[in-house]
Amino acid sequence: MLEYETLTFGSLKVKRIHAAVTSPTLLALPEAARPVPLLGCTTCPLGSWYLDEEERPFCHCEARRYVSWTTNQKMITLCDDREVALMEQATEPDN
């Protein structure tokens, strides 16, 4: 069963599916070096994470086929592709 979390942006409150970090690259980093969980890409099954030679994390979005996040970019907090991927993952037979 899916769990939801509420995000607050000023007076706007939105719900998104709660998910854990599953990226092997992010899990290999010390927690303090990981992007914040508010960043949707951090917990998205479609995010492909990598580090550059300066040890900066980047995320490539498999759904949109572009670099969706770098350390000098604004955060994507809510994304249809993330929500759909998490719903599909939750309804797979082995879950």
C-alpha positions in Angstrom: 0.0 0.0 0.0 1.3 3.4 -0.9 2.1 6.0 1.8 1.9 9.7 1.1 3.7 12.7 2.5 2.7 16.3 2.5 5.0 19.0 1.2 4.4 22.7 2.2 5.3 25.5 -0.1 4.3 28.7 1.6 0.5 28.4 1.8 0.3 25.6 -0.7 0.2 22.0 0.6 0.7 19.1 -1.8 0.7 15.3 -1.3 3.2 13.0 -3.0 4.0 9.3 -2.7 6.5 8.7 0.1 9.5 6.6 -1.1 12.9 5.6 0.3 16.2 6.3 -1.4 17.1 3.2 -3.5 19.9 4.5 -5.7 23.1 2.5 -5.1 25.1 5.7 -5.9 23.3 7.8 -3.4 23.3 5.1 -0.8 27.1 4.9 -1.2 27.5 8.6 -0.2 27.5 9.7 3.4 24.0 10.9 4.2 25.2 14.5 4.6 26.5 14.5 1.0 23.2 13.3 -0.5 20.7 15.7 -2.1 17.9 16.5 0.3 14.8 14.1 0.3 12.6 17.1 -0.8 14.2 16.7 -4.2 11.8 14.3 -6.0 14.7 12.8 -8.0 16.3 11.5 -4.8 13.6 8.9 -4.4 12.5 8.4 -8.0 12.9 4.9 -9.5 13.6 6.6 -12.9 16.5 8.7 -11.6 19.9 7.5 -12.6 22.5 9.0 -10.3 26.2 9.6 -10.9 29.1 11.6 -9.5 31.5 13.7 -11.6 35.2 14.0 -11.2 34.7 16.7 -8.6 32.4 14.3 -6.6 29.2 16.3 -7.4 26.0 14.3 -7.7 24.0 14.5 -10.9 20.7 12.8 -11.8 19.7 11.7 -15.3 16.0 11.2 -15.7 15.2 8.0 -17.7 11.7 9.2 -18.4 12.6 12.7 -19.8 16.0 11.7 -21.1 17.9 14.6 -19.8 19.9 15.7 -16.7 17.2 16.5 -14.3 19.3 17.8 -11.4 22.7 19.2 -10.7 24.0 20.9 -7.6 23.5 24.4 -9.1 19.9 23.8 -10.3 16.5 24.3 -8.7 14.9 21.3 -7.2 12.1 19.3 -8.8 9.9 18.4 -5.9 6.8 17.0 -7.6 6.9 15.1 -10.9 4.3 13.0 -12.7 6.9 10.6 -13.9 8.0 9.9 -10.3 4.5 9.4 -9.1 3.5 7.1 -11.9 6.8 5.0 -11.6 6.2 4.6 -7.9 2.5 3.6 -8.4 3.6 1.0 -11.1 6.3 -0.3 -8.8 3.8 -0.7 -5.9 1.5 -2.7 -8.2 4.1 -5.1 -9.5 3.2 -8.8 -8.6 6.3 -9.3 -6.4 5.5 -6.3 -4.2 
